[in-house]
Amino acid sequence: MDYGGYVVIAILVLAAVFFTLAIYNRGNIKTLKFTFCGLATLFIVGLISYYSSPSEDLKISLFVMMGIALVFLWFYRGSVKDEKKK
């Protein structure tokens, strides 16, 4: 395995850490932020995989994953603004 494979494994571990933190803080607003970070790291892994072997299905799933990540970030920012108003 070359260094690219190790980078992909490291990024997948990082995404798993973010998702574990999201599960641990499931009753908190930070869950949305951790889920966004996990999806963003999975997007990076997908992007690395896409450059090594381009595929239309992978490109579509990358756009969908990034869109979902942005929705989580949007909800997180809205929740933080709502908490500041209280």
Buried (B, 14 or more C-beta within 10 A) or exposed (E): EEEEEEEBEEBBEBBEBBBEBBEEBEEEBBBBBBBBBBBBBBBBBBBBBBEEEEEEEBEEBBEEBBEBBEBBBEBBEEBEEEEEEE
